[in-house]
Amino acid sequence: MAEKFVVDQNELKRRLTPLQYSVTQEAYTEKPFSGKFENNFTTGTYSCVVCFEDLFSSDTKYDAGCGWPSFFDSLDKSKFNFKPCYKKAPRIRTEVTCAKCDAHLGHIFGDGPKPKGQRFCINSAALNFRIPNESSESDDSL
């Protein structure tokens, strides 16, 4: 894994939208069906909105019907930290954070499609999206 990405919290507050900051730094969950990438099925790569680390390919994105972007696999598991989360018991879930910058991304569940049976349920506000040979979508994602 690459070196840790360290950024000043004041800089993050200036660079990110309030929702992006709340999601990535305070583990807030955006409302279901509200994120701009939930229904995006364009070919490209999803990266962390904080450190720009590439995390997911659109090839592994699918409609799980849950209201958040869902992926059945990642580009590389070493790009994530996984921590059990019991806030919403009895449903056990695992928090997913970016290994490079510790940004909260979402959760992973064991109800995804085969062969892996996993579902990364990720907040749109934690992601940038890049179409091949283009720069990251920049409206409110930088």
C-alpha positions as CSV (number, residue, x, y, z in Angstrom):
1,M,0.0,0.0,0.0
2,A,1.1,3.6,-0.7
3,E,2.1,6.1,2.0
4,K,-0.7,7.4,4.2
5,F,-2.4,10.5,2.8
6,V,-2.4,13.2,5.5
7,V,-4.5,16.3,5.1
8,D,-5.3,19.2,7.4
9,Q,-9.0,19.1,8.5
10,N,-9.4,22.8,7.7
11,E,-8.2,22.1,4.1
12,L,-10.7,19.3,3.8
13,K,-13.5,21.5,5.0
14,R,-12.6,24.0,2.3
15,R,-12.2,21.4,-0.5
16,L,-15.1,19.0,0.2
17,T,-18.8,19.8,0.3
18,P,-20.5,19.6,3.7
19,L,-22.0,16.2,2.8
20,Q,-18.7,14.8,1.6
21,Y,-17.0,16.0,4.8
22,S,-19.7,14.5,7.0
23,V,-19.6,11.2,5.2
24,T,-15.8,10.8,5.0
25,Q,-14.7,12.3,8.3
26,E,-17.7,11.7,10.6
27,A,-19.0,8.4,9.2
28,Y,-22.3,9.9,8.2
29,T,-24.5,7.9,5.7
30,E,-26.1,9.8,2.9
31,K,-29.8,9.3,2.4
32,P,-30.7,6.3,0.2
33,F,-31.4,7.0,-3.5
34,S,-29.9,10.5,-3.1
35,G,-26.3,10.1,-4.3
36,K,-25.2,11.1,-7.8
37,F,-23.5,7.8,-8.5
38,E,-26.3,5.4,-7.4
39,N,-27.7,5.1,-10.9
40,N,-24.4,5.8,-12.8
41,F,-23.5,2.8,-15.0
42,T,-21.0,4.6,-17.3
43,T,-17.7,2.8,-17.9
44,G,-15.0,4.2,-15.6
45,T,-13.2,4.2,-12.3
46,Y,-14.4,5.3,-8.8
47,S,-11.9,6.8,-6.5
48,C,-11.8,8.2,-3.0
49,V,-13.0,11.8,-2.8
50,V,-10.4,12.6,-0.2
51,C,-7.1,11.1,-1.5
52,F,-8.1,10.2,-5.1
53,E,-7.0,6.5,-4.6
54,D,-8.7,4.3,-7.3
55,L,-11.0,1.9,-5.5
56,F,-13.7,0.4,-7.8
57,S,-14.2,-0.3,-11.5
58,S,-17.6,0.2,-13.1
59,D,-17.3,-3.4,-14.3
60,T,-18.1,-4.5,-10.7
61,K,-21.0,-2.1,-10.0
62,Y,-24.5,-3.4,-10.0
63,D,-28.0,-2.4,-8.9
64,A,-28.6,-3.9,-5.5
65,G,-31.8,-1.9,-5.0
66,C,-30.5,-0.5,-1.7
67,G,-30.1,3.1,-2.7
68,W,-26.4,3.4,-2.7
69,P,-23.7,2.6,-5.3
70,S,-23.0,-1.2,-4.9
71,F,-20.0,-3.2,-6.1
72,F,-19.4,-6.9,-5.9
73,D,-15.6,-6.5,-5.9
74,S,-12.9,-3.8,-5.5
75,L,-9.8,-3.1,-7.5
76,D,-7.7,-4.3,-4.6
77,K,-8.7,-5.3,-1.1
78,S,-5.5,-3.8,0.3
79,K,-6.9,-0.3,-0.5
80,F,-9.4,-0.7,2.4
81,N,-9.6,-1.1,6.1
82,F,-12.5,-3.2,7.5
83,K,-14.0,-2.8,10.9
84,P,-17.0,-4.6,12.4
85,C,-19.9,-2.2,13.1
86,Y,-22.7,-2.9,15.5
87,K,-24.5,0.4,15.5
88,K,-27.5,-1.0,13.6
89,A,-27.9,-4.3,15.5
90,P,-29.1,-6.9,14.9
91,R,-27.9,-6.4,11.3
92,I,-24.1,-7.0,11.5
93,R,-22.2,-5.0,9.0
94,T,-18.6,-4.1,8.4
95,E,-17.4,-0.5,8.0
96,V,-15.2,0.2,5.0
97,T,-12.6,3.0,5.1
98,C,-9.9,4.0,2.7
99,A,-6.6,2.5,3.7
100,K,-4.7,5.5,2.3
101,C,-6.5,8.3,4.1
102,D,-8.9,6.6,6.6
103,A,-12.0,8.2,4.9
104,H,-15.3,6.5,5.7
105,L,-16.6,5.1,2.5
106,G,-19.6,2.9,3.5
107,H,-20.1,-0.7,4.5
108,I,-19.7,-4.2,3.2
109,F,-22.3,-6.9,3.5
110,G,-22.3,-10.7,2.8
111,D,-25.4,-10.6,0.6
112,G,-23.8,-9.8,-2.8
113,P,-23.9,-11.8,-6.0
114,K,-21.8,-14.9,-6.5
115,P,-19.0,-15.9,-6.8
116,K,-17.8,-13.6,-3.9
117,G,-21.1,-13.0,-2.2
118,Q,-20.1,-9.5,-1.0
119,R,-21.7,-6.1,-1.5
120,F,-19.7,-3.0,-1.0
121,C,-22.4,-0.4,-0.2
122,I,-20.6,2.9,-0.7
123,N,-21.7,6.5,-0.3
124,S,-21.7,8.6,-3.5
125,A,-20.4,11.5,-1.5
126,A,-17.2,9.5,-0.7
127,L,-16.4,8.9,-4.4
128,N,-15.1,10.6,-7.5
129,F,-15.8,9.1,-10.9
130,R,-13.4,9.1,-13.9
131,I,-14.3,8.1,-17.4
132,P,-11.2,6.5,-19.1
133,N,-9.0,9.2,-20.7
134,E,-10.8,12.0,-18.9
135,S,-10.2,13.8,-15.6
136,S,-12.3,13.2,-12.5
137,E,-15.9,14.5,-12.5
138,S,-15.4,17.8,-10.8
139,D,-18.8,19.4,-10.2
140,D,-18.9,18.8,-6.5
141,S,-16.6,15.9,-6.2
142,L,-13.3,17.7,-5.7
